[in-house]
Amino acid sequence: MLRSCAMRLRTLGATPARRPEATRRLFSSEEVVCKDYALPNPSWTKDLRLLFDQFMKKCEDGSWKRLPSYRQNPPQALQEFQTHFVDSKFKKEEQMSKAQQFTRSLEEGLGFEYAMFYNKAEKRIVCLFQGGLHLQGMPGFVHGGAIATIIDITAGMCAFSEGIVMTANLNIDYKKPIPLLSVVVVNSQLQKIEGRKLFVSCTIQSTDEKTLHTQATEVAPISTPVTAAESPRESLLSQLLQRSL
């Protein structure tokens, strides 16, 4: 009887074999590295597509540029982050090659659906964001942590125009909850630089600008400033823009 129970426990505890095709979907170099997730997909609502098209129009004169978005960072950016922020004992190439961006790790439509646009003259980034059903906090609304995440990556990308940074302080004032599957506009702008500290403001508004959902400020110390010529080091923004050409 004991032997029978042990066999049942082993059966219950066994990890089901993952289908080879599932593994390929998760770690396929073609999908993970090359696919641009900041382009329309079937999960995008009409409102998100409309806003996306409006900003693509603004890109035609060169004042705005769309930022592509991948599941993995450009190799040079990853290398620089490891050099300045990652302890050597964590620098395992095989593991890091499988690392994915948190905001791009969910299936399309279930998590973070967004596209970013950059205005260099205004030092501003606008992120068009649609929160999927797997981002729920209170019933029917986007989780506060997911809101903090989209603020952090938008404000952080704005700061990346000045060099390699990591968030040191993020203050968020939640005004009104964001309904799941609704589309909002995340507006981030570099306000000032004091020494090696970058100060970035960020707001989240409804598409008609009548509802202010969130206000935030971020402080990000700069580790490696970008030179005027951006050579030999290039900002993460520049690397992303080059990959979109």
N, C-alpha and C positions, 0 to 999 in steps of 0.2 A: 504493500500500500504506500509506504514511504517512497519507494522507487517511482510509483505511478504519479504521486504528487510532484516529485522533483521533475519528472518529465514534463508535466503540465506547466509548471512554473517556467521551465526553460523555453517552452513553446510560446507562452504568453509574453515573456521578456525578450524574445528574439526580435531584432530589428528587421523589418521587412526590407527585402532587397530593392534597391532603387533601380528603376528602369534605366538602361544605358542612354536612351534618348532624353530622359529627364535631366541626367547629369550634363549631357551636351547642351541642353537648353540653358542651364544655369551658368556653365563655364565656357561656352563656345566663344572663342576669340573673335569670331566674326560678329556675333551679336553684342557681346559685352563691350568690345573695344570700338567697333566701327559704327554701331547704330546710334543715331542722334535722336535722343528721347524728347527733345524740345520741339518736335514737329507734330502737327495734328495727327491724332489716331481716332479710331471709332468711338472711344469713350468720351471724347471731348464734346461738351455741350455746344449748342448753337451760340450762346453768349461768349464762350471761350474762343471759338473759331472766329467770330466777328471781331473781337478785340485783337486777336492775333493778326488778322488781315489788315486791320487799321494800323497796327505798329509796323507791319511789313511795308506798308505804303510809306511810312515815315522813314524807312531805311533807304528809300530810293535816292534821296539827295545826299546820303552819306552822314547825316547828322546823328542817326541812330544805327546801331548794329545789333543784329540778333546774335545771342550767345548760344552755341550748340551745347548739348548736355549729354554726357556719356556715363556709363556705369563705372568706368574707371577714369582716374585722372591722367592727364598727359604725363608721359614718363619723366620729363624734366622736372615738372612740378613735384611729382612723388619723390624724386631724388633729393630735391632741395628741402622738402619737408623732413625727410629722414635725416638729412645732414644737420638741420638746426633744431629739430624738436624730438626726434625719436631716439631713445636709448639704444646703444649698439646691440644689446642682447635681444632686442625685439626686431632687428633688421633681418628677417628671414625671407629671402627673395621668393622662395616657393610659396610661402603663405601669403605674402603681400601681393603676389600676382593674382590671387583669387579674391582679394579684397574688393568690395563694391561700395559705391556711394549709397548711403542709407536711403536717401530720397528716391533712388532709382532701383531699389531692390524688390519692390512689389510689382505684381502684375499690373498691366495698363488698366487704368480706371479705378483701381482699388485703393491707391495711395495718393502720392503727390503727383498731380498733373500740373505742369507749369512750363512757362517759357519766359526767358529773360531778355531784356533789351537794354543796351548800354549807350549812354550819351556822354562822350568824352568831355565835351566843352562844359557841360553842366555837372560833371562828376556824379552822375546819377544812374541808377539802375531801376528799371520798372520790371516787376515780376507779375505775370498773369497767372493766377493760382486757382486751381479747382481741387477741393479736398474730397478724396474718395471715401467709400463706405467703410474701409478698414482703418480710417483715422478717427473713428467716433470716440467721443468722451462721454459727455451727457447725451442721452438719447436724442438723435437727430442733429447733433452739432459736432463740429471739429474739435478734437481734443486740444487742450491748452498747450500741451507739449509739442503737438504737431504744428501749432501756430508759431510757437517759439522757434521750431526748427526752420520753417520757411522764412522767418524773419532773420535768423542767424545766417542762413546761406545767402540771402539777398544782400544784407548789410555786409557780410563777409566778402562777397564777390565785389562789392563796391570798394572795399578797403584794399582788395588785391590789386587794384590799379596802381597802388603806391608801393607794392612789394609783397614779401612773404609775411603773413600775419596769422595770429590765432586770437580768438575772442578772449578778452580778459574780464570784461564786465558787460552784462546784457540786462538792461532794465526794461520791463514790459508793463504797460498799463492796459489791461483788458477792459475795453469799453462795452462792446456788445458781442454776443456769441456769433460764430459764423456757421450757418446751416451747411450740412453735408451736401456735396455736389453743387453748391453755389459757386459763382465765380467772383473773385475779389482782386483788387489791384494792390500789390505791395510796392510801395514807393520808397526807395532808399537813396540817400544823398550824403556825400562826404561834406561835413560841416567845417571842420578845422583840423589842423595838425599842430600839436604842441610837443616839441621835441621828437620823440619816437612814438608818440601816442596819436592814433587816429580816432576822431570822434565822428560817428555816423548816426544819422537820424533815420527813422523808418516809420511809416504809417501803413495801415491796411484799411482800405475803403471799399465800399460797394462800387460797382461799375458805373453807377450814375452819380457817384461822389456825394450822395446825400447821407450816407451812414458811415461813421467812423468806427471801425471795429476794434482797432488796436493802435497804440502809439508806443514807440520804443526808441531807446538810444543804446548804442554799442560803443565800447572802447576797445580798440585792438592795438596792442603794441606791435610796432613794425620790427621785424628781425633783419630783413635785408631790403633796403630801399632800391627802387628801380631808378636807374640813371636816365637822363634825358634821352639818350640814344637807345636805351634798353639793350645794351650790349656790354658784355657777352650774355648777361642774364636778361630774360624776358619775363614780364608779368604773366600770371596765369591767364589773365584776360587776353593778352596777346597770343598766347599759345592756343587758346580756344578759338580765337578768331582765325588763326592760320589754318586750323583743322577744318574750318567751315568753308574754306575757299575751294 
